[in-house]
């Protein structure tokens, strides 16, 4: 029979039962021919595989007394008084373990494989706190894989609830044996409640876990404590980020209050996670605490500077920038870009350009992001001439703008009415292999309409519709209206029909103009078809538009055609 390690993945635990439905407990009669059951463990770096167990002959016998009576007797004989709630204060020193139990537990957990018959005799005689004291005493002689299997067996078969410290001792043992994947899974299940565990207060389980792990720190093995802290912080920041980052920060602070700091890698990870989640106030505090026990590198400084800039605390960011220079840590391009971006957001363009000059003086080459940030802010402030100069410098340095930067420039020039420069940039965009998208063409279309260049606008609109690109509805209707004023009703009707296909409804004023124009130029049938197409789309023309159509048809003597067409449509229905 194969017994899976499902206790790490599922909260459902069941006692074995007899054919009569009674729960089977250990009998105090001596067993005959007990057999060792070897539990094979396969643990990879990424997951925890199923563990196979060969089941012995029946070791349990049906009982007729109520199960609650037996359980009550065992608890009264063996359970000590419950411990006080866990807190951040030092725990009460445990009583010396019973030598007989100590040897028994040690003989079970030090073997390379688990003897289930010994476990079935031992587990009913132990309370969670008795086992905790014993396990803690013999932890240096325990086989981690066997202990992991013992925890599974006791939880699955006996619903044994281990203490938080027992689980944390096991986590330490697994980490020390380079079994990080099962250690991480064990922490996850400990936090999400999918293993039976004794918590003093489930609402503050993160504090209990942190307390237990920190109390296991050993001066002779400081790296082991840091690894456990790293893993706990990482688990809270990834697996339980939906709970918020408050738990991760509290765990971090609990350890740092005792002078234990995460690795520099984990510090970078935690701070970056806080900044990405826009937890800026927490990030400021965490960075301050980190700086007391960890020597920040350029990445940690840069993340903190970015946090200050995001929070519009640019002066604090500049002060931190100066500090890292004073202590000999050279800012990189990301550091400079963060400060430049922060200054641009604060409309401090002159200082932003000074930082750009400074990065060049310090042999840090500006990146595409550097130029994009500067150009974007210059356009926002309508400093198009300076923006164009920066753009040309960027091109001279060999940078090819992306479509976002091209679109920003084109939109800026179209807004200011310089459609000629906008078209030049569009041509440069195409020559560099960057395909104009709907944003590009809509900006140009709008610019052309603003400059009364409707001939070009019509060409752009035709290309966009033919390519299936999304179009600006208002600008499109401006082109259609211009076509009506130029008596180019065929083109106006084609564009209107295409907009209806895309479920865009023209304005009533535009439809009125279009119906009058179509009728005036003898396109009565086209006008009637458009009227019914609007109705089919649920865009029924209003009274004024319908009257305009009827008036136009009456003037052309085509009202009978409308009535006949109406009857034909009704018969079709």
Buried (B, 14 or more C-beta within 10 A) or exposed (E): EEBBBBBBBEEEBEBBEEEEEBBBBBEEEEBEEBBBBBBBBEBEEEEBEEBBBBEBEEBBEEBEEEEEEBEEEBEEEEEEEEBEEBEEEEEEEBEEBEEEBBEBBBBBBEBEBBBBBBBBBBBBBBBBBBBBBBBBBBBEEBBBBBBBBBBBBBBBBBEBBBBBBBBBBBBBBBBBBEBBBBBBBBBBBBBEEBBBBBBBEEEBBBBBBBBBBBBBBEEEEEEBBBBBBBBBBBBBBEBBBEEEBEBBBBBBBBBBEBEBBBBBEBBBBBBBBBBEBEBBEBBBBBBEBBBEEBEBBBBBBBBBBBBBBBBEBBEBBBEBBEEBBEEEBEBBBBBBBBBBBBBBBBEBBEBBBEBBEBBEEEEBEBBBBBBBBBBBBBBBEEBBEBBBEBBEEBBEEEBBBEBEBBBBBBBBBBBBEBBEBBBEBBEBBEEEEBEBBBBBBBBBBBBBBBBEBBEBBBEBBBEBBEEEBEBBBEBBBBBBBBBBEEEBBEBBBBBBEBBBEEEBBBBBEBBBBBBBBBBBBEBBEBBBBBBEBBEEEEBEBEEEBBEBBBBBBEEBEBBEBBEEBEEEEEEEE
